[in-house]
């Protein structure tokens, strides 16, 4: 009986590690992309770039994190001296017997200090 419990516990640990291995990278990539997005928004507003230029730079940063994002998934809002960039994207994850879509909604804003 002790061997069966040990075997089941080992199986649960292995299954947990596998799920972390499959699901972890999309969350890590989103974290890195969120950080890049905040940095880009902080500097792009002061450059006077157009919305299309900002979207192109954000898409380039997303590709650096292995994320495929289209311009339609990026929403840029300018109000007074504040710029807000919202990105919505989905990552498909396949596991044996189960697949799911993970939705991410990174956002960044900056207020021009002039």
MMTF fields as JSON, N, C-alpha, C and O atoms, coordinates in Angstrom:
{
  "mmtfVersion": "1.0.0",
  "mmtfProducer": "UNKNOWN",
  "numBonds": 455,
  "numAtoms": 456,
  "numGroups": 114,
  "numChains": 1,
  "numModels": 1,
  "chainsPerModel": [1],
  "groupsPerChain": [114],
  "chainIdList": ["A"],
  "bondAtomList": [4, 2, 8, 6, 12, 10, 16, 14, 20, 18, 24, 22, 28, 26, 32, 30, 36, 34, 40, 38, 44, 42, 48, 46, 52, 50, 56, 54, 60, 58, 64, 62, 68, 66, 72, 70, 76, 74, 80, 78, 84, 82, 88, 86, 92, 90, 96, 94, 100, 98, 104, 102, 108, 106, 112, 110, 116, 114, 120, 118, 124, 122, 128, 126, 132, 130, 136, 134, 140, 138, 144, 142, 148, 146, 152, 150, 156, 154, 160, 158, 164, 162, 168, 166, 172, 170, 176, 174, 180, 178, 184, 182, 188, 186, 192, 190, 196, 194, 200, 198, 204, 202, 208, 206, 212, 210, 216, 214, 220, 218, 224, 222, 228, 226, 232, 230, 236, 234, 240, 238, 244, 242, 248, 246, 252, 250, 256, 254, 260, 258, 264, 262, 268, 266, 272, 270, 276, 274, 280, 278, 284, 282, 288, 286, 292, 290, 296, 294, 300, 298, 304, 302, 308, 306, 312, 310, 316, 314, 320, 318, 324, 322, 328, 326, 332, 330, 336, 334, 340, 338, 344, 342, 348, 346, 352, 350, 356, 354, 360, 358, 364, 362, 368, 366, 372, 370, 376, 374, 380, 378, 384, 382, 388, 386, 392, 390, 396, 394, 400, 398, 404, 402, 408, 406, 412, 410, 416, 414, 420, 418, 424, 422, 428, 426, 432, 430, 436, 434, 440, 438, 444, 442, 448, 446, 452, 450],
  "bondOrderList": [1, 1, 1, 1, 1, 1, 1, 1, 1, 1, 1, 1, 1, 1, 1, 1, 1, 1, 1, 1, 1, 1, 1, 1, 1, 1, 1, 1, 1, 1, 1, 1, 1, 1, 1, 1, 1, 1, 1, 1, 1, 1, 1, 1, 1, 1, 1, 1, 1, 1, 1, 1, 1, 1, 1, 1, 1, 1, 1, 1, 1, 1, 1, 1, 1, 1, 1, 1, 1, 1, 1, 1, 1, 1, 1, 1, 1, 1, 1, 1, 1, 1, 1, 1, 1, 1, 1, 1, 1, 1, 1, 1, 1, 1, 1, 1, 1, 1, 1, 1, 1, 1, 1, 1, 1, 1, 1, 1, 1, 1, 1, 1, 1],
  "groupList": [{"groupName": "UNK", "atomNameList": ["N", "CA", "C", "O"], "elementList": ["N", "C", "C", "O"], "formalChargeList": [0, 0, 0, 0], "bondAtomList": [1, 0, 2, 1, 3, 2], "bondOrderList": [1, 1, 2], "singleLetterCode": "X", "chemCompType": "L-PEPTIDE LINKING"}],
  "groupTypeList": [0, 0, 0, 0, 0, 0, 0, 0, 0, 0, 0, 0, 0, 0, 0, 0, 0, 0, 0, 0, 0, 0, 0, 0, 0, 0, 0, 0, 0, 0, 0, 0, 0, 0, 0, 0, 0, 0, 0, 0, 0, 0, 0, 0, 0, 0, 0, 0, 0, 0, 0, 0, 0, 0, 0, 0, 0, 0, 0, 0, 0, 0, 0, 0, 0, 0, 0, 0, 0, 0, 0, 0, 0, 0, 0, 0, 0, 0, 0, 0, 0, 0, 0, 0, 0, 0, 0, 0, 0, 0, 0, 0, 0, 0, 0, 0, 0, 0, 0, 0, 0, 0, 0, 0, 0, 0, 0, 0, 0, 0, 0, 0, 0, 0],
  "groupIdList": [1, 2, 3, 4, 5, 6, 7, 8, 9, 10, 11, 12, 13, 14, 15, 16, 17, 18, 19, 20, 21, 22, 23, 24, 25, 26, 27, 28, 29, 30, 31, 32, 33, 34, 35, 36, 37, 38, 39, 40, 41, 42, 43, 44, 45, 46, 47, 48, 49, 50, 51, 52, 53, 54, 55, 56, 57, 58, 59, 60, 61, 62, 63, 64, 65, 66, 67, 68, 69, 70, 71, 72, 73, 74, 75, 76, 77, 78, 79, 80, 81, 82, 83, 84, 85, 86, 87, 88, 89, 90, 91, 92, 93, 94, 95, 96, 97, 98, 99, 100, 101, 102, 103, 104, 105, 106, 107, 108, 109, 110, 111, 112, 113, 114],
  "secStructList": [7, 2, 2, 2, 2, 2, 2, 2, 2, 2, 2, 2, 2, 2, 2, 2, 2, 2, 2, 2, 2, 2, 2, 2, 2, 2, 2, 2, 2, 2, 2, 2, 2, 2, 2, 2, 2, 2, 2, 2, 2, 2, 2, 2, 2, 2, 2, 6, 7, 7, 2, 2, 2, 2, 2, 2, 2, 2, 2, 2, 2, 2, 2, 2, 6, 6, 7, 7, 7, 7, 4, 4, 4, 3, 3, 3, 3, 3, 3, 6, 6, 3, 3, 3, 3, 3, 3, 7, 3, 3, 3, 3, 3, 3, 3, 6, 6, 3, 3, 3, 3, 3, 3, 3, 7, 7, 3, 3, 3, 3, 3, 7, 7, 7],
  "xCoordList": [0.815, 0.0, 0.86, 0.509, 1.977, 2.868, 3.481, 3.697, 3.763, 4.331, 3.33, 3.7, 2.068, 1.043, 0.92, 0.842, 0.902, 0.824, 2.044, 1.917, 3.211, 4.431, 4.402, 4.802, 3.925, 3.823, 2.829, 3.102, 1.67, 0.674, 1.218, 1.015, 1.896, 2.482, 3.519, 3.559, 4.347, 5.346, 4.663, 5.113, 3.588, 2.843, 2.236, 2.237, 1.716, 1.134, 2.215, 1.997, 3.363, 4.467, 4.924, 5.156, 5.054, 5.47, 4.427, 4.791, 3.134, 2.074, 2.102, 1.931, 2.312, 2.394, 3.58, 3.461, 4.71, 5.894, 5.662, 6.114, 4.969, 4.684, 3.766, 3.993, 2.731, 1.812, 2.565, 2.349, 3.435, 4.247, 5.161, 5.374, 5.695, 6.586, 5.833, 6.392, 4.577, 3.796, 3.161, 3.145, 2.644, 1.895, 2.795, 2.444, 3.916, 4.8, 5.353, 5.301, 5.879, 6.462, 5.519, 5.964, 4.235, 3.377, 3.23, 3.18, 3.162, 3.057, 4.36, 4.333, 5.475, 6.769, 6.932, 7.388, 6.559, 6.64, 5.727, 6.088, 4.546, 3.644, 4.255, 4.149, 4.889, 5.536, 6.634, 6.728, 7.456, 8.516, 7.931, 8.431, 6.87, 6.242, 5.623, 5.709, 5.0, 4.422, 5.502, 5.284, 6.65, 7.767, 8.254, 8.498, 8.393, 8.797, 7.768, 8.127, 6.491, 5.418, 5.475, 5.329, 5.685, 5.798, 6.979, 6.872, 8.092, 9.274, 9.014, 9.356, 8.414, 8.13, 7.192, 7.432, 6.137, 5.171, 5.811, 5.512, 6.672, 7.354, 8.165, 8.188, 8.825, 9.696, 9.032, 9.413, 8.07, 7.469, 6.62, 6.552, 5.976, 5.113, 5.93, 5.485, 7.099, 7.936, 8.564, 9.056, 8.556, 9.104, 8.112, 8.503, 6.842, 5.835, 5.505, 5.155, 5.605, 5.324, 3.822, 3.006, 3.48, 2.079, 1.646, 2.476, 0.339, -0.182, 0.346, 0.648, 0.456, 0.964, 2.427, 2.831, 3.209, 4.611, 4.711, 5.535, 3.862, 3.859, 3.464, 4.085, 2.432, 1.996, 3.104, 3.309, 3.814, 4.911, 6.006, 6.545, 6.341, 7.379, 6.911, 7.699, 5.62, 5.083, 5.062, 5.377, 4.698, 4.693, 6.113, 6.315, 7.085, 8.484, 8.903, 9.558, 8.527, 8.845, 8.141, 8.707, 6.92, 6.185, 6.88, 6.961, 7.376, 8.083, 9.361, 9.766, 10.0, 11.179, 10.837, 11.701, 9.579, 9.122, 8.349, 7.646, 8.474, 7.807, 6.282, 5.59, 5.768, 4.334, 3.929, 4.59, 2.845, 2.341, 1.145, 0.089, 1.332, 0.294, 0.079, 1.032, -1.189, -1.534, -1.858, -2.158, -1.805, -2.142, -3.569, -3.837, -4.481, -5.861, -5.975, -6.97, -4.988, -5.017, -4.437, -4.406, -3.986, -3.393, -4.328, -4.719, -4.677, -5.55, -4.754, -4.239, -4.666, -3.941, -4.941, -5.715, -4.92, -5.826, -5.003, -4.115, -5.316, -4.655, -5.731, -6.746, -5.491, -6.425, -5.615, -4.849, -5.787, -4.977, -3.51, -3.059, -2.755, -1.333, -1.038, 0.111, -2.063, -1.884, -2.077, -3.014, -1.185, -1.313, -1.446, -0.708, -2.397, -2.626, -2.582, -3.207, -1.838, -1.742, -2.236, -1.701, -3.266, -3.826, -3.607, -3.851, -3.146, -2.922, -3.689, -3.592, -4.44, -5.173, -4.743, -4.849, -4.26, -3.862, -4.107, -4.271, -4.128, -4.411, -3.288, -2.777, -2.906, -1.907, -2.586, -3.169, -2.507, -3.096, -2.094, -0.925, -2.552, -1.699, -2.303, -3.475, -1.495, -1.917, -1.222, -0.005, -2.01, -1.493, -2.19, -3.255, -1.622, -2.295, -3.692, -3.834, -4.701, -6.068, -6.733, -7.897, -6.028, -6.611, -5.897, -4.672, -6.665, -6.076, -6.893, -8.088, -6.228, -6.902, -6.264, -5.149, -6.983, -6.476, -6.269, -7.187, -5.074, -4.753, -4.87, -4.224, -5.686, -5.885, -5.048, -5.016, -4.376, -3.542, -3.971, -4.374, -3.882, -4.309, -3.29, -3.622, -2.066, -1.105, -1.506, -2.113, -1.149, -1.507, -0.414, 0.264, -0.254, 0.708, 0.194, -0.475, 0.515, 0.147, 1.24, 2.073, 1.212, 2.209, 1.595, 0.822, 1.947, 1.501, 2.692, 3.718, 2.538, 3.599, 3.757, 2.777, 4.965, 5.217, 5.623, 6.585, 4.914, 5.228, 3.98, 4.029],
  "yCoordList": [-1.197, 0.0, 1.263, 2.258, 1.223, 2.376, 2.646, 3.802, 1.596, 1.776, 2.445, 3.281, 2.072, 2.669, 4.164, 4.976, 4.536, 5.943, 6.715, 7.836, 6.12, 6.775, 6.947, 7.988, 5.915, 5.983, 7.064, 7.817, 7.15, 8.176, 9.575, 10.499, 9.731, 11.026, 11.425, 12.581, 10.492, 10.758, 11.15, 12.069, 10.459, 10.771, 12.166, 12.881, 12.548, 13.88, 14.952, 15.982, 14.714, 15.676, 15.809, 16.92, 14.697, 14.725, 15.462, 16.263, 15.203, 15.873, 17.376, 18.163, 17.783, 19.203, 19.866, 20.973, 19.19, 19.73, 19.87, 20.844, 18.919, 18.981, 20.164, 20.893, 20.349, 21.472, 22.798, 23.714, 22.906, 24.126, 24.328, 25.46, 23.248, 23.316, 23.809, 24.545, 23.405, 23.771, 25.154, 25.933, 25.463, 26.698, 27.845, 29.008, 27.557, 28.589, 29.556, 30.765, 29.084, 30.013, 31.106, 32.245, 30.823, 31.936, 33.02, 34.208, 32.618, 33.598, 34.389, 35.598, 33.718, 34.405, 35.377, 36.504, 34.943, 35.829, 37.044, 38.154, 36.831, 37.959, 38.932, 40.146, 38.417, 39.269, 40.117, 41.317, 39.493, 40.213, 41.244, 42.364, 40.856, 41.765, 42.968, 44.098, 42.719, 43.813, 44.819, 46.028, 44.328, 45.207, 45.997, 47.2, 45.321, 46.006, 47.049, 48.132, 46.722, 47.64, 48.919, 50.018, 48.779, 49.958, 50.83, 52.056, 50.202, 50.953, 51.676, 52.85, 50.99, 51.607, 52.798, 53.853, 52.638, 53.726, 54.918, 56.066, 54.656, 55.742, 56.612, 57.835, 55.991, 56.746, 57.154, 58.173, 56.407, 56.722, 57.975, 58.695, 58.25, 59.426, 60.699, 61.647, 60.721, 61.908, 62.074, 63.155, 61.025, 61.093, 61.688, 62.053, 61.791, 62.319, 61.359, 61.799, 60.072, 59.064, 58.939, 59.211, 58.524, 58.275, 56.931, 56.133, 56.703, 55.444, 54.242, 53.204, 54.384, 53.268, 52.965, 51.803, 54.0, 53.793, 53.093, 52.197, 53.512, 52.891, 51.427, 50.565, 51.138, 49.753, 48.905, 47.762, 49.452, 48.699, 48.377, 47.27, 49.325, 49.071, 48.051, 47.228, 48.104, 47.143, 45.748, 44.775, 45.638, 44.329, 43.771, 42.57, 44.624, 44.179, 43.648, 42.611, 44.358, 43.897, 42.583, 41.72, 42.422, 41.183, 40.013, 38.919, 40.241, 39.17, 38.772, 37.611, 39.716, 39.391, 38.421, 37.674, 38.43, 37.542, 36.343, 35.659, 36.087, 34.971, 35.079, 34.067, 36.292, 36.529, 37.061, 37.936, 36.528, 36.985, 37.89, 37.436, 39.177, 40.169, 40.968, 41.347, 41.22, 42.012, 43.446, 43.682, 44.398, 45.787, 45.931, 46.843, 45.05, 45.13, 44.764, 45.104, 44.09, 43.69, 44.768, 44.6, 45.861, 46.95, 48.153, 48.604, 48.662, 49.834, 50.961, 50.814, 52.084, 53.252, 54.36, 54.732, 54.883, 55.946, 57.133, 57.002, 58.293, 59.532, 60.456, 60.719, 60.936, 61.859, 62.906, 62.589, 64.158, 65.26, 64.924, 64.789, 64.786, 64.47, 63.027, 62.686, 62.175, 60.78, 59.866, 60.029, 58.913, 57.886, 56.538, 56.238, 55.735, 54.397, 53.404, 53.609, 52.327, 51.267, 49.983, 49.535, 49.39, 48.119, 47.086, 47.355, 45.909, 44.822, 43.608, 43.245, 42.989, 41.775, 40.671, 40.813, 39.572, 38.453, 37.145, 37.106, 36.079, 34.739, 33.805, 33.886, 32.911, 31.885, 30.529, 30.248, 29.697, 28.358, 27.389, 27.362, 26.6, 25.635, 24.245, 24.027, 23.309, 21.921, 21.027, 21.087, 20.199, 19.157, 17.868, 17.909, 16.743, 15.481, 15.413, 15.46, 15.304, 15.186, 16.5, 16.502, 17.62, 18.904, 20.033, 20.034, 20.971, 22.17, 23.37, 23.261, 24.505, 25.714, 26.943, 26.891, 28.029, 29.319, 30.204, 30.402, 30.729, 31.64, 33.057, 33.403, 33.88, 35.252, 36.196, 36.087, 37.12, 38.098, 39.495, 39.714, 40.449, 41.824, 42.816, 43.564, 42.829, 43.801, 45.225, 45.462, 46.158, 47.546, 48.437, 48.059, 49.605, 50.581, 51.975, 52.196, 52.92, 54.307, 55.223, 54.847, 56.443, 57.442, 58.819, 59.053, 59.72, 61.101, 61.98, 61.946, 62.757, 63.654, 64.761, 65.388, 64.99, 65.931, 67.314, 67.892, 67.849, 69.185, 70.02, 71.185],
  "zCoordList": [0.0, 0.0, 0.0, -0.635, 0.706, 0.765, -0.598, -0.962, -1.353, -2.695, -3.631, -4.455, -3.499, -4.354, -4.045, -4.967, -2.773, -2.392, -2.889, -3.381, -2.76, -3.23, -4.748, -5.269, -5.453, -6.905, -7.331, -8.266, -6.652, -6.973, -6.676, -7.464, -5.563, -5.222, -6.264, -6.687, -6.676, -7.71, -9.027, -9.712, -9.375, -10.595, -10.557, -11.559, -9.393, -9.247, -9.376, -10.013, -8.78, -8.88, -10.333, -10.809, -11.031, -12.442, -13.287, -14.148, -13.053, -13.807, -13.546, -14.476, -12.304, -11.963, -12.66, -13.185, -12.66, -13.321, -14.826, -15.43, -15.433, -16.866, -17.18, -18.146, -16.362, -16.587, -16.452, -17.246, -15.466, -15.31, -16.515, -16.951, -17.047, -18.205, -19.448, -20.262, -19.591, -20.772, -20.62, -21.573, -19.443, -19.232, -18.775, -18.975, -18.183, -17.657, -18.692, -18.466, -19.813, -20.794, -21.305, -21.444, -21.594, -22.013, -20.937, -21.257, -19.677, -18.601, -18.455, -18.224, -18.586, -18.504, -19.671, -19.48, -20.882, -22.054, -21.886, -22.276, -21.305, -21.061, -20.063, -20.237, -19.028, -18.037, -18.689, -18.435, -19.523, -20.218, -21.19, -21.291, -21.9, -22.854, -22.133, -22.616, -20.978, -20.187, -19.806, -19.884, -19.402, -19.044, -20.266, -20.173, -21.401, -22.638, -23.055, -23.517, -22.892, -23.27, -22.434, -22.969, -21.135, -20.27, -20.683, -20.706, -21.003, -21.429, -22.742, -22.881, -23.699, -25.001, -24.858, -25.446, -24.09, -23.944, -23.249, -23.579, -22.307, -21.583, -22.541, -22.4, -23.509, -24.41, -25.721, -26.298, -26.203, -27.5, -27.472, -28.469, -26.361, -26.322, -26.486, -27.132, -25.914, -26.006, -27.385, -27.71, -28.201, -29.556, -30.552, -31.66, -30.18, -31.088, -32.218, -33.313, -31.98, -33.009, -33.253, -32.372, -34.462, -34.796, -34.2, -33.765, -34.189, -33.66, -34.436, -33.849, -35.753, -36.567, -36.245, -36.217, -36.005, -35.627, -34.274, -34.086, -33.337, -32.014, -32.127, -31.504, -32.922, -33.103, -33.715, -33.307, -34.684, -35.315, -34.305, -34.311, -33.442, -32.432, -31.403, -30.937, -31.043, -30.076, -30.678, -29.993, -31.938, -32.608, -32.675, -32.495, -32.929, -32.955, -31.58, -31.486, -30.526, -29.17, -28.862, -28.19, -29.343, -29.116, -29.807, -29.249, -31.002, -31.714, -30.981, -31.039, -30.293, -29.489, -28.361, -27.9, -27.916, -26.844, -27.405, -26.661, -28.704, -29.38, -29.315, -29.208, -29.377, -29.376, -30.741, -31.3, -31.268, -32.554, -32.285, -31.843, -32.56, -32.308, -33.58, -34.261, -33.891, -35.068, -34.641, -33.471, -35.56, -35.206, -34.664, -33.881, -35.067, -34.594, -33.109, -32.469, -32.566, -31.159, -30.238, -29.019, -30.823, -30.054, -30.107, -31.184, -28.938, -28.85, -28.193, -27.085, -28.899, -28.397, -28.137, -29.019, -26.929, -26.535, -26.063, -25.22, -26.624, -26.197, -25.629, -26.273, -24.425, -23.785, -23.052, -22.142, -23.452, -22.931, -23.121, -24.258, -22.049, -22.155, -21.766, -21.484, -21.749, -21.354, -22.55, -23.332, -22.678, -23.712, -23.004, -22.066, -23.47, -22.922, -24.068, -25.109, -23.865, -24.862, -24.225, -23.21, -24.83, -24.382, -25.478, -26.655, -25.085, -26.028, -25.529, -24.356, -26.406, -26.06, -27.015, -28.233, -26.453, -27.296, -26.577, -25.358, -27.352, -26.844, -27.258, -28.375, -26.343, -26.634, -26.463, -25.416, -27.485, -27.44, -26.813, -27.199, -25.851, -25.156, -25.336, -25.032, -25.832, -26.006, -25.0, -24.828, -24.34, -23.451, -23.844, -24.46, -23.505, -23.843, -23.216, -21.994, -24.047, -23.572, -23.204, -22.802, -23.328, -22.937, -23.68, -23.804, -24.159, -24.757, -24.297, -24.022, -24.221, -23.755, -24.383, -24.902, -24.325, -24.786, -23.565, -22.77, -23.425, -22.339, -22.872, -23.862, -22.23, -22.666, -21.813, -20.588, -22.48, -21.798, -22.214, -23.357, -21.276, -21.514, -20.93, -20.01, -21.451, -20.926, -21.31, -22.354, -20.435, -20.65, -20.064, -19.109, -20.641, -20.126, -20.433, -21.443, -19.547, -19.824, -19.323, -18.498, -19.848, -19.493, -19.673, -20.602, -18.777, -18.88, -19.21, -18.532, -20.252, -20.672, -19.629, -19.227, -19.207, -18.116, -18.625, -18.12, -19.605, -20.11, -20.149, -20.546]
}
